[in-house]
């Protein structure tokens, strides 16, 4: 296999070139890949749609909290502690991981609490 050094324009290429293409570009671990999408699913169950929607809301909430120092203040102590112990170095990634774990295990009604926070922080679509 050949090693090729790409120019900045090509090195930053990601996604599909056209919506009808079945090949998309991505970058993993600093390497550029062209991947063919085989047998993509077109239909999802109601449960899967709900999971996709919930994940999207958690991602939006996480992004909003990570960008706002006032909203992220309650999480900073735990973030710094786990970071010092060799954990997540990105506040966004720490929050996303934390929220997804809480949503998955639903400890003490955390999902409802996260959704209330999400509804109060995010603008209505």
GUROPA-820076 format. One record per residue: x, y, z of N, C-alpha, C in turn; residue in one letter; residue number from 1. Coordinates in steps of 0.05 Angstrom, whole numbers, plus 32768, in hexadecimal, padded with zeros to 4 digits. Layout:
BEGIN
R n_east n_north n_up ca_east ca_north ca_up c_east c_north c_up residu num
R      X       Y    Z       X        Y     Z      X       Y    Z      A NUM
...
END
This chain:
BEGIN
R n_east n_north n_up ca_east ca_north ca_up c_east c_north c_up residu num
R   8011    7FE9 8000    8000     8000  8000   8012    8019 8000      X   1
R   8009    802D 7FF2    8019     8045  7FF0   8011    8059 8005      X   2
R   8025    8068 800F    801F     807E  8021   801E    8098 8010      X   3
R   8008    80A6 8013    8004     80BE  8004   7FFF    80D5 8018      X   4
R   800C    80EC 8013    8008     8103  8023   7FF4    8115 8015      X   5
R   7FDD    811A 8021    7FC8     8129  8015   7FCA    8147 801A      X   6
R   7FC1    8157 8008    7FC0     8174  800C   7FAA    817A 8021      X   7
R   7FAA    8192 802C    7F97     819A  8040   7F7A    8197 8037      X   8
R   7F74    819E 801F    7F58     819C  8015   7F4E    817F 8014      X   9
R   7F5F    816D 800B    7F57     8151  8009   7F58    8144 8025      X  10
R   7F6C    814C 8035    7F6F     8141  804F   7F57    8146 8061      X  11
R   7F49    815C 805D    7F32     8163  806D   7F18    8159 8062      X  12
R   7F19    8149 804D    7F01     813F  8040   7EF3    812B 8052      X  13
R   7ED9    812E 8056    7EC9     811B  8065   7EAD    811B 805A      X  14
R   7EA0    8104 805D    7E84     8101  8054   7E82    80F8 8037      X  15
R   7E6A    80FA 802C    7E66     80F3  8010   7E6B    810A 7FFE      X  16
R   7E73    8105 7FE5    7E76     811A  7FD2   7E5B    8122 7FC6      X  17
R   7E49    810E 7FC3    7E2E     8113  7FB9   7E1B    8102 7FC9      X  18
R   7E03    810B 7FCC    7DF0     80FC  7FDE   7DEA    80E0 7FD4      X  19
R   7DEC    80DB 7FBA    7DE6     80C1  7FAF   7DFE    80AD 7FB0      X  20
R   7E16    80B7 7FB7    7E2E     80A6  7FB9   7E2B    8092 7FCF      X  21
R   7E38    807B 7FCB    7E39     8067  7FE0   7E55    8066 7FEC      X  22
R   7E66    8079 7FE5    7E81     807A  7FF0   7E83    8095 7FFF      X  23
R   7E8D    8093 8018    7E92     80AB  8027   7EAE    80AB 8032      X  24
R   7EB7    80C3 8039    7ED3     80C6  8043   7ED2    80CD 8060      X  25
R   7EE6    80C2 806F    7EE8     80C7  808B   7F05    80C6 8093      X  26
R   7F0B    80D2 80AA    7F26     80D2  80B5   7F26    80C5 80D0      X  27
R   7F36    80B1 80D4    7F38     80A3  80EE   7F55    80A0 80F5      X  28
R   7F5B    80A8 810D    7F77     80A6  8118   7F8B    80B4 8105      X  29
R   7F83    80CA 80FA    7F94     80DA  80E9   7F97    80CF 80CC      X  30
R   7F89    80BA 80C5    7F8B     80AF  80AA   7F70    80B3 809B      X  31
R   7F72    80B9 8082    7F5B     80BE  8071   7F52    80A3 8065      X  32
R   7F37    809E 8065    7F2C     8085  805B   7F15    808B 8048      X  33
R   7F12    807B 8033    7EFA     807B  8022   7EEB    8061 8029      X  34
R   7ED2    8063 8031    7EC3     804C  803A   7EAA    804A 802A      X  35
R   7EA4    8031 8021    7E8C     802C  8012   7E76    8023 8025      X  36
R   7E5F    8031 8023    7E48     802A  8033   7E38    8014 8025      X  37
R   7E36    7FFD 8032    7E29     7FE6  8026   7E0F    7FE1 8035      X  38
R   7DF9    7FDE 8026    7DDF     7FD8  8031   7DD6    7FEB 8048      X  39
R   7DD5    8004 8042    7DCC     8017  8058   7DAF    8012 805E      X  40
R   7DA8    8015 8077    7D8C     8012  8080   7D7C    802B 8078      X  41
R   7D64    8026 8070    7D52     803D  8069   7D3C    8040 807D      X  42
R   7D34    802B 808B    7D1D     802C  809D   7D27    8026 80BA      X  43
R   7D1C    8035 80CD    7D23     8030  80E9   7D09    802D 80F9      X  44
R   7D0A    801D 810E    7CF3     8019  811F   7CEE    8032 812F      X  45
R   7CD7    8034 813C    7CD0     804B  814C   7CE4    804D 8164      X  46
R   7CEC    8036 816F    7CFE     8036  8185   7D1A    8041 817C      X  47
R   7D23    8039 8165    7D3C     8042  815A   7D3B    8060 8155      X  48
R   7D25    806A 814A    7D22     8086  8145   7D23    8096 815F      X  49
R   7D17    808B 8174    7D17     8099  818E   7D33    8099 8199      X  50
R   7D42    8083 8196    7D5E     8083  819F   7D6F    8097 8190      X  51
R   7D6B    8099 8176    7D7A     80AC  8166   7D74    80C9 816E      X  52
R   7D5B    80CE 8173    7D52     80E9  817B   7D5E    80F0 8197      X  53
R   7D5D    80DC 81A9    7D68     80E1  81C4   7D86    80E6 81C4      X  54
R   7D94    80D6 81B3    7DB1     80DA  81B1   7DB7    80F6 81A6      X  55
R   7DA7    80FF 8192    7DAB     8119  8186   7DA7    812F 819B      X  56
R   7D93    812C 81AC    7D8E     8140  81C1   7DA4    8140 81D5      X  57
R   7DAF    8129 81DC    7DC5     8128  81EF   7DDE    8135 81E3      X  58
R   7DE3    8130 81CA    7DFA     813C  81BD   7DF8    815B 81BC      X  59
R   7DE0    8165 81B6    7DDC     8182  81B5   7DDF    818E 81D1      X  60
R   7DD4    8180 81E5    7DD6     818A  8201   7DF3    818A 8209      X  61
R   7E02    8175 8203    7E1E     8173  820B   7E2E    818A 81FE      X  62
R   7E29    818F 81E5    7E37     81A4  81D7   7E32    81BF 81E4      X  63
R   7E19    81C4 81EA    7E10     81DE  81F6   7E1E    81E1 8211      X  64
R   7E1E    81CC 8222    7E2A     81CE  823D   7E48    81D1 823B      X  65
R   7E55    81C3 8229    7E72     81C4  8227   7E7B    81DF 821E      X  66
R   7E6B    81EE 820E    7E73     8208  8204   7E6D    821F 8218      X  67
R   7E5C    821A 822B    7E54     822F  823E   7E60    822A 825A      X  68
R   7E73    823B 8263    7E80     8237  827D   7E6D    8236 8294      X  69
R   7E57    8246 8292    7E44     8246  82A8   7E35    822C 82AA      X  70
R   7E2D    8220 8293    7E1F     8206  8294   7E32    81EF 829B      X  71
R   7E4B    81F1 8293    7E5E     81DB  8298   7E6A    81DC 82B4      X  72
R   7E66    81F2 82C3    7E72     81F5  82DE   7E6C    81DD 82F0      X  73
R   7E53    81D3 82F2    7E4E     81BD  8304   7E5D    81A3 82FD      X  74
R   7E66    81A0 82E4    7E73     8188  82DC   7E92    818A 82DD      X  75
R   7E9C    81A2 82E0    7EB9     81A6  82DE   7ECA    8197 82F3      X  76
R   7EC0    8196 830C    7ED0     8188  8321   7ED4    816B 831A      X  77
R   7EBE    815D 8312    7EC0     8141  830A   7ED1    813E 82F1      X  78
R   7ECE    8150 82DE    7EDD     814F  82C5   7EFB    8151 82CB      X  79
R   7F03    8165 82DB    7F1F     8169  82E1   7F2B    8151 82F1      X  80
R   7F1B    8146 8303    7F24     812F  8313   7F29    8117 8301      X  81
R   7F16    8110 82EF    7F1A     80F9  82DE   7F30    80FE 82C9      X  82
R   7F33    8117 82C1    7F48     811E  82AE   7F64    811A 82BB      X  83
R   7F66    8121 82D4    7F80     811D  82E2   7F86    80FF 82E6      X  84
R   7F71    80EF 82E7    7F74     80D2  82EA   7F78    80C4 82CF      X  85
R   7F7C    80D4 82B9    7F81     80C8  829F   7F68    80C3 828F      X  86
R   7F52    80D0 8296    7F39     80CD  8288   7F36    80DE 8270      X  87
R   7F1E    80E6 8269    7F18     80F6  8252   7F26    8112 8254      X  88
R   7F32    811B 823F    7F40     8135  823F   7F2E    814B 8233      X  89
R   7F19    8143 8226    7F06     8156  821A   7EED    8158 822B      X  90
R   7EE5    8170 8233    7ECD     8174  8243   7EB4    816A 8233      X  91
R   7EB3    8170 821A    7E9D     8166  8209   7E9B    8147 820A      X  92
R   7EB1    813A 8206    7EB1     811D  8206   7EAA    8111 8221      X  93
R   7EB4    811E 8237    7EAD     8116  8252   7E8F    8118 8257      X  94
R   7E84    812F 8250    7E67     8134  8254   7E56    8120 8244      X  95
R   7E5E    811D 822A    7E4E     810A  8219   7E4F    80EE 8225      X  96
R   7E66    80E5 822D    7E69     80CA  8238   7E58    80C8 8252      X  97
R   7E5A    80DC 8262    7E4B     80DC  827C   7E2D    80DB 8277      X  98
R   7E23    80ED 8265    7E06     80EE  8260   7DFC    80D4 8253      X  99
R   7E0C    80C9 8241    7E03     80B0  8234   7E02    8099 8248      X 100
R   7E16    8098 825A    7E15     8083  826F   7DFD    8087 8281      X 101
R   7DF8    80A0 8288    7DE1     80A5  829A   7DC6    809E 828C      X 102
R   7DC5    80A4 8272    7DAC     809E  8263   7DA9    8080 8260      X 103
R   7DBF    8072 825D    7DBE     8055  8259   7DB5    8047 8272      X 104
R   7DC0    804F 8289    7DBA     8041  82A2   7DA1    804D 82B0      X 105
R   7D9A    8066 82A8    7D83     8074  82B4   7D84    8073 82D2      X 106
R   7D9A    807A 82DD    7D9D     807B  82FA   7D8E    8093 8305      X 107
R   7D7D    808D 8318    7D6E     80A2  8327   7D60    80B6 8315      X 108
R   7D55    80AC 82FF    7D46     80BE  82ED   7D57    80D2 82DF      X 109
R   7D70    80CC 82D9    7D82     80DF  82CC   7D79    80E6 82B0      X 110
R   7D6C    80D4 82A3    7D63     80D9  8287   7D4F    80F0 8288      X 111
R   7D3C    80EE 829A    7D28     8104  829B   7D35    811E 82A3      X 112
R   7D48    811D 82B5    7D57     8135  82BD   7D66    8141 82A5      X 113
R   7D73    8130 8295    7D82     8139  827E   7D6F    8145 8269      X 114
R   7D59    8138 8265    7D46     8142  8251   7D3A    815D 825A      X 115
R   7D35    8161 8274    7D2B     817B  827E   7D40    8190 8279      X 116
R   7D59    8189 827F    7D70     819C  827B   7D72    81A2 825D      X 117
R   7D70    818D 824D    7D71     8191  8230   7D5C    81A4 8226      X 118
R   7D44    81A0 8230    7D2D     81B1  8227   7D30    81CE 8231      X 119
R   7D3C    81D1 8248    7D3F     81EC  8252   7D57    81FB 8246      X 120
R   7D6B    81ED 823D    7D83     81FA  8232   7D82    81FD 8214      X 121
R   7D78    81E9 8206    7D77     81EA  81E9   7D5F    81FA 81DE      X 122
R   7D63    8209 81C9    7D4D     8217  81BD   7D39    8204 81B0      X 123
R   7D20    820B 81B0    7D0B     81FA  81A4   7D0E    81FA 8186      X 124
R   7D0C    81E2 817A    7D10     81E0  815D   7CF5    81E4 814F      X 125
END
